Amino acid sequence: MMRRVWALIQICIVIGIVGFATFQLFKGNFAAGMSVMPLLLIYYLFLASRNRRD
């Protein structure tokens, strides 16, 4: 049950980040749209290293 909750939280975080970036790009704010992409990379690396330990 806890894994399902953690997975839903992760999906919500990623959708929020991608949604924010998409919205900013549509508004023409390229800097704000691209500024969250390193956050996704850091998030991915954190999860990948965490999954290797399990």
Secondary structure, 3 states (H helix, E strand, C coil): CHHHHHHHHHHHHHHHHHHHHHHHHHHCCHHHHHHCHHHHHHHHHHHHHHHHHC
